Amino acid sequence: MKKASELTDDEIRVMIAEDQGWTDIWHGEHTGIFTGCCPLSKKDQLISNYPADLNAIHEVENVLIAQGLWVECSTRLGWVGAAPDRRILHATARQRCEAYLITKGLALP
């Protein structure tokens, strides 16, 4: 298992998608596009670029709230580089992804 900070954006993208239930993930090497079978629609769709899209990772964070893990995750945002006085508001999408993966036990701190 790698440290969250050592993961590439593509690795993060796939790990989060898989954790969200996406299957049959495919990467177009020439296009950079990731697609997979969406767990909700059961159809092939584009996978969000979580490390670069605050809206996409915000939707994923809602899962943590439902699972009772949001406090743990938001606390982690303090040590992945965000300002301690406003750690949630100032965390980048990448920082939020790293905190998510660590909280879910998918990456090391």
C-alpha positions as CSV (number, residue, x, y, z in Angstrom):
1,M,0.0,0.0,0.0
2,K,1.3,3.4,-1.0
3,K,1.2,6.7,0.9
4,A,-1.6,8.9,-0.3
5,S,0.9,11.7,-1.2
6,E,2.8,9.2,-3.5
7,L,-0.3,8.2,-5.6
8,T,-0.7,9.7,-9.0
9,D,-3.9,11.5,-9.9
10,D,-4.9,8.6,-12.1
11,E,-4.3,6.1,-9.3
12,I,-6.5,8.2,-7.0
13,R,-9.2,8.5,-9.6
14,V,-9.4,4.7,-10.1
15,M,-9.2,3.9,-6.3
16,I,-12.0,6.2,-5.5
17,A,-14.1,5.0,-8.4
18,E,-13.6,1.4,-7.3
19,D,-14.4,2.2,-3.7
20,Q,-17.7,3.9,-5.0
21,G,-18.6,0.6,-6.8
22,W,-17.5,1.4,-10.3
23,T,-16.5,-1.7,-12.3
24,D,-14.9,-2.5,-15.7
25,I,-12.8,0.6,-15.5
26,W,-11.0,1.4,-18.7
27,H,-8.3,4.0,-19.5
28,G,-7.9,5.4,-22.9
29,E,-4.1,5.9,-23.0
30,H,-4.2,8.3,-26.0
31,T,-7.2,10.3,-24.7
32,G,-6.6,10.1,-20.9
33,I,-10.3,9.4,-20.5
34,F,-11.4,6.9,-17.8
35,T,-14.7,5.1,-18.2
36,G,-16.4,2.4,-16.3
37,C,-19.7,0.8,-15.3
38,C,-21.5,3.3,-13.0
39,P,-23.0,1.5,-9.9
40,L,-26.2,3.6,-10.1
41,S,-27.0,3.5,-13.8
42,K,-25.3,0.2,-14.6
43,K,-24.1,1.8,-17.8
44,D,-20.7,2.8,-19.1
45,Q,-19.9,6.5,-18.2
46,L,-17.0,8.8,-17.8
47,I,-15.4,8.7,-14.3
48,S,-15.0,12.0,-12.6
49,N,-11.5,13.5,-12.2
50,Y,-11.8,13.5,-8.4
51,P,-8.3,15.0,-7.7
52,A,-9.0,18.0,-9.9
53,D,-12.8,18.5,-9.4
54,L,-14.0,19.9,-6.1
55,N,-17.7,19.1,-7.0
56,A,-16.9,15.5,-7.8
57,I,-15.0,14.9,-4.6
58,H,-17.7,16.7,-2.6
59,E,-20.2,14.1,-3.8
60,V,-17.8,11.3,-2.7
61,E,-17.5,13.0,0.7
62,N,-21.2,12.7,1.2
63,V,-20.6,8.9,1.4
64,L,-18.3,9.5,4.4
65,I,-21.0,11.5,6.1
66,A,-23.5,8.7,5.5
67,Q,-21.0,6.2,6.9
68,G,-20.2,8.3,10.0
69,L,-16.6,8.9,8.8
70,W,-16.8,12.6,8.0
71,V,-15.3,13.8,11.3
72,E,-12.3,11.5,10.9
73,C,-11.8,12.6,7.3
74,S,-12.2,16.3,8.0
75,T,-9.7,16.0,10.9
76,R,-7.2,14.5,8.5
77,L,-7.5,17.5,6.2
78,G,-5.5,19.4,8.8
79,W,-2.4,17.4,8.2
80,V,-2.5,17.0,4.4
81,G,-1.6,20.7,3.9
82,A,-4.8,22.7,4.5
83,A,-4.8,25.8,6.7
84,P,-5.7,24.7,10.3
85,D,-8.2,27.5,10.9
86,R,-10.2,26.7,7.8
87,R,-9.0,23.3,6.8
88,I,-12.2,22.2,5.1
89,L,-12.9,25.4,3.2
90,H,-9.3,25.6,1.9
91,A,-8.5,22.0,1.1
92,T,-7.9,21.3,-2.5
93,A,-9.6,18.5,-4.4
94,R,-6.4,16.5,-4.3
95,Q,-6.1,17.0,-0.5
96,R,-9.7,15.9,0.0
97,C,-9.0,12.8,-2.1
98,E,-5.9,11.9,0.0
99,A,-7.9,12.3,3.2
100,Y,-10.7,10.2,1.8
101,L,-8.4,7.3,0.8
102,I,-6.6,7.4,4.2
103,T,-9.9,7.4,6.1
104,K,-11.2,4.5,4.1
105,G,-7.9,2.5,4.7
106,L,-7.0,2.5,1.0
107,A,-3.8,4.5,1.4
108,L,-1.2,5.2,4.1
109,P,-0.9,8.7,5.8
